[in-house]
């Protein structure tokens, strides 16, 4: 932890110094986030390789990111994001389809390590209409752009930078923490084990509408640290967005669909093979080149001054394994986010979210046969149920640079197993951003 703190401090100070000296064509910023989560012991009558540890457990994840951007020509932006990471999610990021920490990757290490997570080019082509002013932000250069425009992005990115965004629930460093709140749990987007991939996307903005499309590389095998070097396994994504005003208040709705093409296993095939062999169901032995698709809707709406609501719902193919994200075939999430202006603390933010994750009958049969998913798998599933999660957080700035968030999550039927839980997860997040 001491080593990480020293390295993170160096990253933040370098960014602050560079930011003070930058010109209009350069941008340097940084962030550091530490998230500690703890759950007391809970009832568990079934435990397998991918179960939450039922004892008193706590884990911390740390990350520090340096965002470097350059404007090489009009409308062009080149971005590099270097990141230091350290730590583990609870139970090595296993045990719940709606995992409680969006800051936890599917890999963990005791010591800080560096990765170049993003490396991409973005080009904006103005097509006319009213002018909009864009303020500087992480991976965003200050600019003036037209309302109607074409935006092209190519390189190493996170799919969530472009698709399934939501004003109130999308950033585990600033708002909700649970995976099923910050993204549609059924949106099985292309990514390596850290959540990044290579690919490209095009976005056409026209009035109140935006249409997006993208093509991205998949892992070499599901839930892998390595991407497919040949791009022979890939994912196509399409999204349509409408920005509306209801009662004079802004909102947006997005419909997102994906089709994954790669070597994946089907639950029924794996269960049949297990019955013949007498061994637990195993996807690795039955994978063939095939497809899995899904669709989700995301809505955000300001409801009153300082108060907004969000909703996400999704469905994905329930006959084949999830490839990259998490083990969910039907999902629903809804919540509220309020600034403290409503109770005299205008810089504070509070949020409440309710989530439900569901597994198809085929997935349940696979888990009952001893199969393991990306995050879940108790070795058996005698009493399946919907995974239900509630999350509440309160965020307060303590200085101009530092925000502290306290968080509580209640997880019922973790991993779709009514024999385990409920689980109470307490979180403390420290976020630093010059």
C-alpha positions in Angstrom: 0.0 0.0 0.0 2.9 2.4 0.9 4.5 1.7 -2.5 1.2 2.4 -4.3 0.6 5.6 -2.4 4.0 7.0 -3.3 3.5 6.1 -7.0 0.0 7.5 -7.1 1.1 10.8 -5.4 3.8 11.1 -8.1 1.2 10.6 -10.9 -1.1 13.2 -9.4 1.6 15.8 -8.8 3.0 15.3 -12.3 -0.5 15.8 -13.8 -1.2 18.9 -11.7 2.2 20.4 -12.7 1.7 19.6 -16.4 -1.9 20.9 -16.4 -0.7 24.3 -15.1 1.7 24.6 -18.1 -0.4 23.0 -20.8 -1.5 24.9 -24.0 -4.7 24.6 -26.0 -3.5 21.5 -27.9 -2.5 19.5 -24.9 -4.3 18.1 -21.9 -2.9 16.3 -18.8 -5.0 15.2 -15.9 -5.0 12.4 -13.3 -7.1 10.5 -10.8 -6.5 8.1 -8.0 -9.2 5.9 -6.3 -9.0 3.5 -3.4 -12.0 1.4 -2.6 -12.2 -0.8 0.5 -15.1 -3.3 0.9 -16.0 -5.6 3.7 -18.7 -8.1 4.4 -19.4 -9.8 7.8 -19.9 -13.6 7.9 -23.1 -14.8 6.3 -25.1 -18.0 6.0 -23.7 -20.3 3.3 -24.8 -24.0 3.0 -23.2 -24.4 -0.5 -19.7 -23.4 -1.5 -17.8 -24.0 -4.7 -14.9 -22.6 -6.7 -16.7 -19.3 -7.6 -18.5 -18.7 -4.4 -18.3 -15.7 -2.1 -16.2 -16.6 0.9 -18.8 -16.7 3.8 -16.4 -15.5 6.5 -15.6 -12.0 7.6 -13.7 -10.6 4.7 -12.4 -7.3 3.4 -10.4 -6.3 0.4 -9.0 -3.0 -1.1 -8.4 -2.0 -4.7 -6.3 1.0 -5.7 -5.8 2.6 -9.1 -4.2 5.8 -10.4 -4.6 7.0 -14.0 -2.7 9.6 -16.0 -4.8 11.0 -18.9 -2.6 12.6 -21.7 -4.3 14.1 -24.7 -3.1 16.0 -27.8 -5.0 17.8 -30.5 -2.9 17.2 -33.7 -5.3 18.9 -36.1 -8.8 20.5 -36.1 -11.3 18.0 -34.6 -8.7 15.4 -33.9 -7.7 14.0 -30.4 -5.1 11.5 -29.5 -5.4 10.0 -26.0 -3.2 7.7 -23.9 -4.2 6.5 -20.4 -1.5 4.9 -18.3 -2.8 3.2 -15.1 -1.3 1.8 -11.9 -3.4 -0.9 -10.3 -3.1 -2.9 -7.1 -5.4 -5.1 -4.9 -8.2 -7.6 -5.2 -12.0 -7.6 -5.2 -13.9 -9.6 -2.6 -13.2 -13.3 -3.1 -11.0 -12.5 -6.0 -13.9 -10.9 -7.8 -16.1 -14.0 -7.7 -19.4 -15.0 -6.1 -22.1 -12.6 -7.4 -23.3 -11.9 -10.9 -23.8 -8.3 -9.9 -20.4 -7.9 -8.3 -20.2 -5.1 -5.7 -17.1 -3.3 -7.0 -16.8 -1.8 -10.4 -13.2 -0.9 -9.4 -12.3 -4.6 -9.1 -10.9 -6.2 -12.2 -11.0 -10.0 -12.9 -7.3 -10.1 -12.1 -5.6 -8.9 -8.9 -2.1 -8.4 -7.5 -0.6 -7.6 -4.2 1.9 -5.1 -5.7 1.2 -2.1 -8.0 1.6 -2.7 -11.7 1.4 -0.5 -14.8 -0.7 -0.9 -18.0 -1.4 1.3 -20.9 -5.2 0.8 -20.8 -6.4 3.3 -23.4 -4.7 4.4 -26.6 -7.0 5.8 -29.2 -7.7 8.5 -31.8 -11.0 10.4 -31.9 -12.0 12.6 -34.9 -15.0 15.0 -34.8 -16.5 16.2 -38.1 -18.9 19.1 -37.7 -22.0 18.8 -39.9 -23.8 22.0 -39.0 -26.5 23.2 -36.5 -26.1 25.2 -33.3 -22.7 25.4 -31.7 -21.9 23.6 -28.4 -19.0 24.3 -26.0 -17.2 21.3 -24.6 -15.3 21.8 -21.4 -12.1 19.9 -20.7 -12.5 16.5 -18.9 -10.8 13.2 -18.7 -10.3 12.0 -22.3 -12.1 15.2 -23.5 -10.4 18.2 -25.1 -12.0 21.6 -24.7 -13.6 22.5 -28.0 -16.5 24.1 -29.8 -18.5 21.6 -31.9 -21.7 21.7 -33.9 -24.9 20.0 -32.7 -24.9 17.8 -35.9 -21.7 15.9 -36.2 -19.9 12.7 -36.9 -17.5 11.3 -34.3 -15.1 8.5 -35.2 -13.1 6.6 -32.5 -10.4 3.9 -33.1 -7.9 2.2 -31.0 -7.7 0.6 -27.5 -10.8 1.7 -25.5 -13.4 0.6 -23.1 -16.7 -0.1 -24.9 -18.5 1.5 -22.0 -16.8 4.8 -22.9 -19.1 5.0 -25.9 -22.1 2.7 -25.4 -24.7 2.2 -22.6 -23.7 5.5 -20.9 -25.9 7.0 -18.2 -25.6 10.3 -16.4 -26.6 8.9 -13.0 -25.1 5.4 -13.0 -22.0 4.6 -15.0 -18.8 5.6 -13.1 -17.7 3.4 -10.1 -15.2 6.2 -9.1 -18.0 8.7 -8.7 -21.4 7.1 -8.4 -22.7 3.6 -7.9 -20.3 0.7 -7.4 -22.2 -2.5 -8.4 -21.6 -3.9 -11.8 -25.3 -4.3 -12.4 -25.9 -0.6 -11.7 -23.1 1.0 -13.7 -23.8 -1.1 -16.8 -26.7 -3.3 -18.1 -25.7 -6.6 -16.6 -26.7 -8.4 -19.8 -24.5 -6.1 -22.0 -21.7 -8.7 -22.5 -19.4 -6.2 -24.1 -16.0 -7.1 -25.7 -13.1 -6.7 -23.3 -10.1 -8.3 -21.8 -10.0 -9.1 -18.1 -9.3 -5.5 -17.3 -12.3 -4.2 -19.4 -10.5 -2.9 -22.5 -10.3 -3.9 -26.1 -9.3 -2.9 -29.6 -11.8 -1.6 -32.1 -13.6 1.3 -33.6 -16.9 3.1 -33.5 -18.8 5.8 -35.4 -21.4 8.1 -33.9 -23.8 10.3 -36.0 -25.5 13.1 -34.1 -28.5 14.7 -35.7 -30.7 17.0 -33.6 -32.0 15.1 -30.7 -30.9 11.7 -32.1 -27.7 9.8 -32.1 -26.9 6.5 -33.9 -23.8 4.6 -32.9 -22.1 1.5 -34.3 -18.9 -0.3 -33.5 -16.8 -3.4 -34.1 -14.5 -4.7 -31.3 -12.1 -7.6 -30.7 -13.0 -10.4 -28.3 -10.7 -12.3 -25.9 -9.0 -15.3 -27.3 -11.2 -17.5 -25.0 -14.1 -16.2 -22.9 -13.0 -14.1 -19.9 -9.3 -14.1 -20.8 -6.4 -11.7 -20.2 -5.5 -11.9 -23.9 -7.4 -10.5 -26.9 -7.8 -12.5 -30.1 -4.7 -11.5 -32.1 -6.4 -12.3 -35.4 -9.7 -10.4 -34.8 -11.4 -13.6 -35.9 -13.6 -13.4 -32.8 -15.4 -10.1 -32.6 -18.5 -8.2 -31.5 -20.8 -5.8 -33.4 -22.6 -3.2 -31.4 -25.4 -0.8 -32.4 -27.1 1.9 -30.4 -29.8 4.5 -30.9 -30.2 7.4 -28.5 -32.9 10.0 -28.1 -32.5 13.1 -25.9 -35.8 14.4 -24.7 -37.1 17.1 -22.4 -39.9 16.2 -20.1 -41.6 18.9 -18.1 -38.7 21.2 -19.1 -36.1 18.8 -17.7 -33.5 16.9 -19.7 -33.3 13.2 -20.2 -32.2 10.5 -22.6 -33.1 7.0 -23.7 -30.8 4.5 -25.3 -31.4 1.2 -27.0 -28.3 -1.0 -27.3 -27.8 -4.3 -29.1 -24.8 -6.5 -29.6 -23.9 -9.7 -31.4 -20.9 -11.7 -30.4 -19.2 -14.1 -32.8 -16.6 -16.4 -31.3 -15.9 -19.8 -29.8 -18.3 -20.3 -27.0 -20.1 -23.2 -25.2 -23.8 -23.9 -25.0 -25.3 -24.9 -21.7 -27.3 -27.9 -23.0 -24.2 -29.4 -24.7 -22.1 -29.0 -21.6 -24.7 -30.6 -19.4 -25.1 -33.6 -21.7 -21.4 -34.1 -21.8 -21.2 -33.9 -18.0 -24.0 -36.6 -17.7 -22.0 -38.9 -19.9 -18.6 -38.3 -18.2 -19.8 -38.2 -14.6 -17.8 -35.0 -14.1 -18.9 -31.4 -13.5 -20.1 -29.5 -16.6 -17.2 -27.8 -18.4 -17.5 -25.2 -21.2 -13.9 -25.5 -22.3 -14.6 -28.9 -23.8 -17.7 -28.0 -25.9 -16.9 -24.6 -27.4 -17.7 -24.1 -31.1 -17.8 -21.0 -33.3 -21.2 -19.5 -32.9 -23.2 -16.4 -31.9 -24.8 -14.8 -28.8 -26.7 -11.6 -28.9 -28.5 -9.3 -26.5 -30.4 -6.0 -26.3 -30.8 -3.5 -23.4 -32.5 -0.1 -22.8 -31.1 2.7 -20.6 -33.1 5.7 -19.5 -31.9 8.8 -17.6 -34.2 11.6 -16.6 -33.9 14.7 -14.4 -37.0 14.6 -12.1 -36.6 17.8 -10.1 -33.8 20.3 -9.2 -30.9 18.2 -8.1 -32.8 14.9 -8.4 -32.5 12.4 -11.3 -33.6 8.8 -12.0 -32.3 6.0 -14.1 -33.5 2.7 -15.4 -31.8 -0.2 -17.2 -33.3 -3.4 -18.5 -31.7 -6.1 -20.7 -32.1 -9.5 -22.2 -29.4 -11.7 -23.7 -29.2 -15.2 -25.3 -29.7 -17.7 -22.5 -28.5 -20.8 -24.3 -24.8 -19.9 -24.5 -22.2 -18.8 -22.0 -21.5 -15.1 -21.4 -18.3 -14.3 -23.1 -16.7 -11.3 -21.3 -18.8 -9.4 -18.7 -20.9 -11.4 -16.2 -23.3 -14.3 -15.9 -26.7 -12.7 -16.5 -29.5 -13.4 -19.1 -32.2 -11.0 -17.9 -31.5 -7.8 -15.9 -33.3 -4.9 -14.4 -31.9 -1.9 -12.5 -33.5 1.4 -11.4 -32.4 4.1 -9.0 -32.3 7.7 -7.9 -29.5 10.2 -7.5 -29.8 13.4 -5.6 -27.4 16.3 -4.9 -27.2 17.6 -1.4 -28.8 20.9 -2.4 -32.1 19.4 -1.4 -30.9 19.2 2.3 -28.5 22.1 2.4 -25.3 20.4 1.3 -25.1 21.3 -2.4 -21.7 19.5 -3.0 -22.8 16.2 -1.6 -24.5 13.4 -3.6 -26.6 10.4 -2.5 -27.9 7.5 -4.6 -30.2 4.5 -4.3 -30.4 1.6 -6.7 -32.3 -1.7 -6.9 -31.2 -4.5 -9.2 -32.4 -7.9 -10.2 -30.3 -10.4 -12.2 -31.8 -13.6 -13.7 -30.3 -16.7 -15.2 -32.0 -18.7 -17.9 -33.3 -22.3 -17.2 -30.3 -23.5 -19.3 -27.8 -21.6 -17.3 -29.4 -22.8 -14.0 -29.1 -26.4 -15.2 -25.5 -25.8 -16.1 -24.7 -24.4 -12.6 -26.6 -27.3 -11.0 -24.4 -29.7 -12.9 -21.3 -28.1 -11.3 -20.5 -25.7 -14.1 -18.6 -22.5 -13.5 -19.4 -19.1 -15.1 -17.3 -15.9 -15.3 -18.1 -14.9 -11.8 -20.5 -17.5 -10.3 -20.6 -21.2 -9.7 -21.2 -22.8 -6.3 -20.6 -26.4 -7.6 -24.3 -27.1 -7.3 -27.6 -25.2 -7.5 -30.4 -27.0 -5.6 -32.6 -23.9 -5.1 -32.2 -21.3 -7.8 -33.5 -17.8 -7.4 -33.2 -14.3 -8.8 -30.2 -12.4 -7.6 -31.5 -9.2 -5.9 -29.3 -6.3 -4.9 -29.9 -3.0 -3.2 -27.2 -0.3 -3.1 -27.1 3.1 -1.3 -24.2 5.6 -1.3 -23.4 9.0 0.1 -20.5 11.1 -1.4 -19.0 14.2 0.1 -16.0 16.3 -1.0 -13.6 17.0 1.8 -11.3 19.3 -0.2 -11.2 20.6 -3.7 -9.4 17.5 -4.8 -10.7 14.8 -2.6 -14.1 13.0 -2.3 -15.1 10.4 0.2 -18.0 8.0 -0.4 -19.6 5.5 2.0 -21.6 2.7 0.4 -23.8 -0.2 1.5 -25.0 -3.1 -0.6 -27.4 -6.0 0.3 -27.1 -9.0 -2.0 -29.8 -11.7 -1.8 -29.3 -15.1 -3.5 -25.7 -14.4 -4.6 -24.9 -16.4 -7.7 -28.6 -17.3 -8.1 -28.4 -19.5 -5.0 -31.1 -19.3 -2.4 -29.0 -21.5 -0.1 -26.5 -18.7 0.4 -26.8 -15.2 1.8 -28.0 -12.6 2.2 -24.7 -10.7 2.1 -24.1 -7.2 3.5 -21.2 -5.3 1.8 -19.9 -2.1 3.3 -17.7 0.2 1.2 -15.5 3.2 1.7 -14.2 5.0 -1.4 -11.5 7.7 -1.5 -11.2 9.5 -4.9 -8.6 12.1 -5.7 -8.7 14.3 -8.8 -6.7 17.5 -9.2 
